[in-house]
Every structure is written in structure tokens, then in C-alpha cells.
């Protein structure tokens, strides 16, 4: 599955990333690294269903 961000979400990501890189110099890529990981998880096919 492909996960796409809407234009507004993309702008939010860019703004958050700019802030993160300025405020977290010890781990400047951490925000995008975690976002990419989350998007990969969302894109994975589901092999089970939720019950409840």
C-alpha cells in the first residue's frame, strides 16, 4: 500500500522538521527517521484483523 501525505500534512512535516533540526542538534534526523518508520509500518499489508 502506498501512503501519501496531503499538502497540509507535508507542510506540517516540513515545519516540524525545521524546528526539530534547530532545537535538537544532537539528533537532527530523528524526526524524519521516525516518520519514515511510521509510514513504512502504515504501508505494510495487514495479516490480521481487529476484533472487538
N, C-alpha and C positions, 0 to 999 in steps of 0.2 A: 504494500500500500504506500502511496505517496502522501506525505504530509506537507501541506503548503501553508504559509502564513499569509493572512490578509495584509494589505498595505499598512493599515494602522498598527497591526501587531509587529510588522517588520520595523516600522519607525520606533516603536517602543523598545524592541530588541536593540536597535542601534543606539538609542539614547541611554538605555541601561548599560550597554557595553561601554560606551564612552565614559559614563560615570564610574563603572567598575574599574576600568583601566586607570583612571585618575586617582581613585580612592583606595585601591587595593594593589599597590605596586609589587607586593610580594607574590601575588598570584594573578597577573594581569589577564591570563587566558582562561581562568577558572569559570567565569560566567558562560562564555561560549562553549567551552568544553562540556559543561553540564547540560546546556541547552541542546547541543548536538546529541548527547547521550539520550536525553529525554525524547527527542524527536525520533531517534532510531528505535527506541522502545515502542513508541506510538505506532510506528510504521510496520512493526513485526506482525505477521499474521497471528491471530489468536487461535490457540488449540483447545481452549476450554471455554465454557460459558459460565456466567454468574448465575447462581440460583438464589432466589430469595425475594 
